[in-house]
Amino acid sequence: MMTDYPVYLKAAKSGKLRKVASALFDLLQSCMICPRLCSVNRLENKIGFCKTKALAKVYSFMAHHGEEPPISGKNGSGTIFFSHCNMGCVYCQNYEFSQLGKGIEYTIDQLAKLMLDLQSLGCHNINLVTPTHILPQILLSLELAVVQGLRIPLVYNTSGYELASTIELLDGIVDIYLADMRYADSAISQRLSKAIDYPQCNRVAIKEMYRQVKEAEFDQAGLMKRGLIIRHLVLPNQCSGTDKIMQFIAQEISEDTYVSLMSQYLPYYQASDYLEISRRLKAREYEEAKNILKKYNLSNGWIQESYGAERFAGVNIKPTFDDQ
């Protein structure tokens, strides 16, 4: 018997999920689902910025244990890494599939089965990594997976480069938003990610996510049930605009927002061609970012002290930075 959790179960029962999925799929005829507004007919396999055709492409999937603790839990997050992206980050650590497009195309039926397989592994959620450009295909697959027994929450794991109007359609479908706030400066976002309107689009989209799900809520086991986590990757030479972003979160979202402050930056892909980000993060730069969190009373969340490791619940891990 269906319940209201995850919320997409109610959306499926009421017909809202099918209505939203169909409306978004129709938009692929002249693709307008993200801020790129490419207007290409992806249903005829024309490609725009994201280079994605009519089918979603998947690079890998797994029970992932490396996300924030309330997302990964004991059994792992059922993570699906989608190929391609609507960002063009010159430092992307996943460039082989985000920028170069490695992966395998999945039909709607195959993607639904993949979600169910991850649930059968005991994963705590379905974690959609870089879902924006294939959101219509995901929702059509979700509807099919619900009929076949999917019952774990969705994590919408996004770069944050979103149209607020698209995010609005997800109200009552997504329980957990895991969203980046990458940049505060449009010139930097253009130079490093080919997205001059990133700060503007990002802030409006984050506000809409928060309106829908508010602060993070957890169950008795410490797993996240609903809410927003904002990820912020600290870049060298203050390129990420940490102070302005944290001020925005504290003053225009909530001081109770959960923030994941990430220190994992490494100069992957084409980063060596950009002097300001051609090195690893320095320990003092990350300390400055931590102090900014304190400055704006953002006490909830996670401090990542080294690549692939975090301080959580009082456990400290020795940092490994460029100047250590």
HELIX and SHEET records of a PDB file:
HELIX    1   1 VAL A    7  SER A   14  1                                   8    
HELIX    2   2 LYS A   16  LEU A   27  1                                  12    
HELIX    3   3 LEU A   28  SER A   30  5                                   3    
HELIX    4   4 ARG A   42  GLU A   44  5                                   3    
HELIX    5   5 PRO A   69  SER A   72  1                                   4    
HELIX    6   6 TYR A   95  SER A   98  1                                   4    
HELIX    7   7 ILE A  108  SER A  120  1                                  13    
HELIX    8   8 THR A  132  ILE A  134  5                                   3    
HELIX    9   9 LEU A  135  VAL A  147  1                                  13    
HELIX   10  10 ALA A  164  GLU A  168  1                                   5    
HELIX   11  11 SER A  186  SER A  193  1                                   8    
HELIX   12  12 TYR A  198  VAL A  213  1                                  16    
HELIX   13  13 PRO A  236  GLN A  238  5                                   3    
HELIX   14  14 THR A  242  PHE A  248  1                                   7    
HELIX   15  15 ILE A  249  ILE A  253  3                                   5    
HELIX   16  16 ALA A  271  ASP A  273  5                                   3    
HELIX   17  17 LEU A  275  ILE A  277  5                                   3    
HELIX   18  18 ALA A  283  LYS A  295  1                                  13    
SHEET    1   A 8 ILE A 104  TYR A 106  0                                        
SHEET    2   A 8 ALA A  56  HIS A  64 -1                                        
SHEET    3   A 8 SER A  77  PHE A  82 -1                                        
SHEET    4   A 8 ILE A 126  VAL A 129  1                                        
SHEET    5   A 8 LEU A 154  THR A 158  1                                        
SHEET    6   A 8 ILE A 176  ASP A 180  1                                        
SHEET    7   A 8 MET A 224  LEU A 233  1                                        
SHEET    8   A 8 GLU A 217  PHE A 218 -1                                        
SHEET    1   B10 ILE A 104  TYR A 106  0                                        
SHEET    2   B10 ALA A  56  HIS A  64 -1                                        
SHEET    3   B10 SER A  77  PHE A  82 -1                                        
SHEET    4   B10 ILE A 126  VAL A 129  1                                        
SHEET    5   B10 LEU A 154  THR A 158  1                                        
SHEET    6   B10 ILE A 176  ASP A 180  1                                        
SHEET    7   B10 MET A 224  LEU A 233  1                                        
SHEET    8   B10 TYR A 258  MET A 262  1                                        
SHEET    9   B10 GLY A 301  SER A 306  1                                        
SHEET   10   B10 ALA A 309  ARG A 311 -1                                        
END                                                                             
